[in-house]
Amino acid sequence: MLRETVRALADDKIAPRAAEVDETGEFPWDVYKALVDADMHAVHIPEEYGGAGADALATVIVIEEVARACASSSLIPAVNKLGTVPLLLVGSEELKRHYLEPTARGEGMFSYGLSEPDAGSDAAAMRTTAVRDGDHYVLNGTKRWITNAGVSEYYTVMAVTDPAAGARGISAFVVEKGDEGFSVGAKEKKLGIKGSPTRELYFDNCRIPAWRMIGDEGTGFKTALATLDHTRITIAAQALGIAQGALDYALGYVKERKQFGKPVADFQGVQFMLADMAMKLEAARQLTYAAAGKSERAMHGERVDDLTFFSSACKCAASDAAMDITVDAVQLLGGYGYTSDFPVERMMRDAKITQIYEGTNQIQRVVMARQLLK
Ligand code: CAA
């Protein structure tokens, strides 16, 4: 039922906007409003904070169905989850009430600030600092590649509070869009997900109250990685949705397109491609759903030792599958697939980012191997 509901919304309000959003690179505020009206914009927020209370699997299904229509729009529910999981995991009750409730009401979105110009895969090498000053912290530094920066109201930001302590000297904070000393840079010019702005964040003596620290001082890096254990699954969901969109479009096309006097779907070479695409997609989907089950149990305090492995594995498998499937969809449409008159070239460009963000697929393999060798 949930899938049908989101698909109907996506077919009606999101899919018709996808090509234009890609073309203009503008954030789709109308889609955000439609998602807010349907309570799908931050669907994971628990009911006690005014949210829809969707579990991890339901959240995956929502993101998947939005991504099937428009990958840029699927970053609305996905990044709202990414920005708020640190609060859900270790935030104080005051912090949760203060920020989750307006996010659930659709009054502001939440971004996640971990990466920096010189700290991407090596996230612990960050240089942004937060220095205690009475009841405040003063932040200085730059974050890079921040999804939905500028359109988000709230930002979870990791910063160094004890430079001598390495990864154990990093703490997490909430920064608000209007905080003095906080600003954002120009939009990056990207290959895909063009309707979701990616910008730098600048902290220039940005003074924030100490109660906005998420969890204890020095736990920010662990919180950042523990968050990714939950949210790499949402990137897998996005990849599944993009791939499903491309496969569905290609399936329709090969039945219509005639060459040598018959639909190209009648050729076994084409059938083998379709079968491989669907097989890779379904394998990745089942892995992602299994990971979502583990994420949900971990969120409820159960010890789930293989969550880290499953989260990296599904993100890696689903994004690699999405890349293969979208490239094959373009191939199946031939010259038409290579033009922006058809949606599959957009899906191919959008798929690429899923192999890169929330940890490159090379980093996912590092994470998986570390779990195996532990
Ligand atoms: N959960 C909780 N704690 C964890 C953890 C996890 N999954 N993994 C590691 N830790 C802990 C370790 O136990 C260690 O703590 P102790 O010192 O107390 O033992 C600490 O964190 C540091 O761990 P490592 O020594 O393993 O850290 P590392 O420096 O070797 O880095 C890494 C590990 C896996 C390479 C990590 O840096 C990483 O995942 N890098 C990729 C960064 C990334 O994914 N960025 C994504 C940005 S967000 C984004 O892209 C969003 C978007 O646009 C949509």
Residues whose N, C-alpha, C, O or C-beta is under 5 A from the ligand:
A	BS01	CAA	L114 S115 G120 S121 D122 A123 A124 W145 T147 A167 K222 L225 A226 D229 T308 Y357 E358 G359 I363
